[in-house]
């Protein structure tokens, strides 16, 4: 990935800082637990810091890809005083470096909407989840983010996303993808607060 696109991703992640606490609250409602090993996946990570601040989870990791994002997330963790609490792993869409059956909650934002990320590797996300583990995969502001926050960053976010190559994906396309790969475990597509696949192992 070129430096320009890396810079755009970093700008998007910073822009979304006001959203992360509300999105973390939405995820917490669905997850229904206070403990567990938490993993955030991909370049649009950031909500994991809000989960840490809410004392949700026992351990925290980011599967950083493209791998050039790893140093950025280490810098972010250091800036927030969380460098000892967060493990950043240079990874890829197959979640290399993440062991099987080790994750209680996985979050993958921006999953379906950016061609440079490739297709979402649902079987590999399922692989790393513990039995009973939960994954929150997709994109959007979440159902609890106030309209004033969305309005404040919405136009800028759209512009940055389009510059990064964001595409439109329909509910039906995601349903077809899930059917085509026959994902193990339970899956549910929700549209409240974005477009998200919930996966439970």
C-alpha positions as CSV (number, residue, x, y, z in Angstrom):
1,X,0.0,0.0,0.0
2,X,1.3,3.4,-0.9
3,X,2.1,6.2,1.6
4,X,-0.9,8.3,0.4
5,X,-3.4,5.6,1.2
6,X,-1.8,4.9,4.5
7,X,-2.1,8.6,5.3
8,X,-5.8,8.6,4.3
9,X,-6.5,5.6,6.6
10,X,-4.8,7.3,9.5
11,X,-6.8,10.5,8.9
12,X,-10.0,8.5,8.9
13,X,-9.1,6.7,12.1
14,X,-8.4,10.0,13.9
15,X,-11.6,11.6,12.5
16,X,-13.6,8.7,14.0
17,X,-12.3,9.2,17.5
18,X,-15.6,10.8,18.7
19,X,-17.5,7.7,17.4
20,X,-15.5,5.0,19.1
21,X,-17.0,5.3,22.6
22,X,-20.6,5.0,21.2
23,X,-19.7,2.2,18.8
24,X,-18.0,0.4,21.7
25,X,-21.2,0.7,23.7
26,X,-23.2,-0.8,20.8
27,X,-20.7,-3.7,20.5
28,X,-20.9,-4.3,24.3
29,X,-24.6,-4.6,24.2
30,X,-24.4,-7.3,21.5
31,X,-21.4,-9.1,23.1
32,X,-23.1,-9.1,26.5
33,X,-19.9,-9.7,28.5
34,X,-17.4,-7.7,30.3
35,X,-14.4,-10.1,30.0
36,X,-12.6,-11.9,27.3
37,X,-9.8,-11.7,24.7
38,X,-10.5,-8.9,22.3
39,X,-9.2,-8.7,18.8
40,X,-9.6,-5.8,16.3
41,X,-8.9,-6.6,12.6
42,X,-7.6,-4.5,9.7
43,X,-6.5,-1.0,9.1
44,X,-9.6,0.8,10.5
45,X,-9.0,-0.2,14.0
46,X,-9.5,2.2,16.9
47,X,-12.7,1.1,18.7
48,X,-10.4,-1.3,20.7
49,X,-9.1,1.7,22.6
50,X,-12.6,2.7,23.7
51,X,-13.3,-0.9,24.7
52,X,-10.1,-0.8,26.9
53,X,-11.2,2.5,28.4
54,X,-14.6,1.0,29.3
55,X,-12.7,-1.9,31.0
56,X,-14.3,-4.3,28.6
57,X,-12.0,-7.3,28.1
58,X,-9.0,-8.9,29.7
59,X,-6.5,-8.8,26.8
60,X,-6.3,-6.8,23.6
61,X,-4.8,-7.3,20.2
62,X,-4.9,-5.8,16.7
63,X,-4.3,-7.9,13.6
64,X,-2.8,-5.1,11.6
65,X,-3.0,-5.3,7.8
66,X,-1.8,-4.0,5.5
67,X,1.2,-4.8,7.8
68,X,2.5,-1.2,7.4
69,X,-0.3,-0.2,9.8
70,X,1.3,-2.0,12.7
71,X,3.7,0.8,13.7
72,X,0.9,3.3,13.5
73,X,-1.2,1.3,16.0
74,X,1.8,0.8,18.3
75,X,2.3,4.6,18.2
76,X,-1.4,5.1,19.0
77,X,-1.2,2.7,21.9
78,X,1.9,4.5,23.3
79,X,0.2,7.9,22.9
80,X,-2.8,6.6,25.0
81,X,-0.6,5.0,27.6
82,X,-1.8,1.5,26.5
83,X,1.4,0.1,25.1
84,X,1.6,-2.5,27.8
85,X,-2.1,-3.6,27.3
86,X,-2.2,-4.0,23.5
87,X,-0.5,-6.5,21.3
88,X,-0.1,-5.4,17.7
89,X,0.5,-8.3,15.2
90,X,1.5,-7.8,11.6
91,X,-1.1,-9.9,9.9
92,X,-3.3,-10.3,6.7
93,X,-6.8,-11.3,5.8
94,X,-6.2,-14.9,6.8
95,X,-5.3,-13.6,10.3
96,X,-1.9,-15.1,10.3
97,X,-0.3,-14.8,13.7
98,X,-3.6,-15.3,15.5
99,X,-4.0,-18.8,17.0
100,X,-7.1,-20.9,16.7
101,X,-9.8,-20.8,19.4
102,X,-8.2,-17.8,21.3
103,X,-10.6,-14.8,20.7
104,X,-13.8,-14.1,22.6
105,X,-14.7,-10.9,20.6
106,X,-13.4,-9.9,17.2
107,X,-14.2,-6.6,15.6
108,X,-13.6,-5.9,11.9
109,X,-14.6,-2.4,10.7
110,X,-14.6,-1.4,7.0
111,X,-14.7,-5.1,6.2
112,X,-16.8,-5.1,3.0
113,X,-16.3,-1.7,1.5
114,X,-12.7,-1.4,0.3
115,X,-11.4,-3.6,-2.5
116,X,-7.8,-3.2,-1.4
117,X,-8.7,-5.4,1.6
118,X,-9.9,-8.3,-0.5
119,X,-12.9,-10.5,0.4
120,X,-13.7,-10.9,4.0
121,X,-12.2,-14.3,5.1
122,X,-15.1,-15.5,7.3
123,X,-13.7,-19.0,7.8
124,X,-10.5,-17.5,9.3
125,X,-12.4,-15.2,11.6
126,X,-14.4,-18.2,12.7
127,X,-11.1,-20.2,13.2
128,X,-9.7,-17.7,15.7
129,X,-12.9,-17.4,17.8
130,X,-13.3,-19.5,20.9
131,X,-16.4,-21.7,21.1
132,X,-19.1,-19.2,22.1
133,X,-17.0,-16.4,20.7
134,X,-18.5,-13.4,18.9
135,X,-17.5,-11.4,15.8
136,X,-18.8,-8.0,14.7
137,X,-17.9,-7.5,11.0
138,X,-18.9,-4.6,8.7
139,X,-19.2,-0.9,8.9
140,X,-21.2,2.1,10.1
141,X,-21.6,4.4,13.0
142,X,-23.4,2.0,15.3
143,X,-26.9,2.6,16.6
144,X,-25.9,4.6,19.6
145,X,-23.8,7.4,18.0
146,X,-25.6,10.7,18.4
147,X,-26.8,12.4,15.2
148,X,-24.7,15.5,16.1
149,X,-21.5,13.4,16.1
150,X,-22.4,11.8,12.8
151,X,-23.3,15.2,11.2
152,X,-20.0,16.7,12.5
153,X,-17.8,14.1,10.7
154,X,-20.1,12.6,8.1
155,X,-19.1,14.7,5.0
156,X,-15.4,14.5,5.7
157,X,-15.6,10.8,6.4
158,X,-17.4,10.2,3.1
159,X,-14.9,12.2,1.2
160,X,-11.9,10.4,2.7
161,X,-13.5,7.0,2.2
162,X,-14.2,7.7,-1.5
163,X,-10.6,8.8,-2.0
164,X,-9.6,5.5,-0.5
165,X,-11.8,3.6,-3.0
166,X,-14.9,2.8,-0.9
167,X,-17.6,1.0,-2.9
168,X,-21.3,0.3,-2.2
169,X,-22.2,-3.2,-1.0
170,X,-25.8,-4.3,-0.7
171,X,-27.3,-6.6,2.0
172,X,-28.0,-9.2,-0.7
173,X,-24.4,-9.3,-1.8
174,X,-23.3,-10.0,1.7
175,X,-26.0,-12.7,2.2
176,X,-24.8,-14.3,-1.1
177,X,-21.2,-14.3,0.2
178,X,-22.2,-16.0,3.4
179,X,-24.2,-18.6,1.6
180,X,-21.4,-19.3,-0.9
181,X,-18.8,-20.1,1.7
182,X,-21.2,-21.9,4.1
183,X,-19.8,-20.3,7.3
184,X,-19.9,-22.5,10.3
185,X,-21.7,-21.2,13.4
186,X,-24.5,-18.7,13.6
187,X,-24.5,-15.6,11.4
188,X,-26.9,-12.7,11.4
189,X,-27.0,-9.6,9.2
190,X,-28.1,-6.4,10.9
191,X,-28.7,-2.9,9.4
192,X,-29.2,-0.9,12.5
193,X,-26.4,1.6,12.7
194,X,-24.7,0.4,9.6
195,X,-24.3,-2.9,7.8
196,X,-22.9,-5.6,10.1
197,X,-22.5,-9.4,10.1
198,X,-22.7,-10.9,13.6
199,X,-21.0,-14.3,13.9
200,X,-21.1,-16.6,16.8
201,X,-19.1,-19.8,17.1
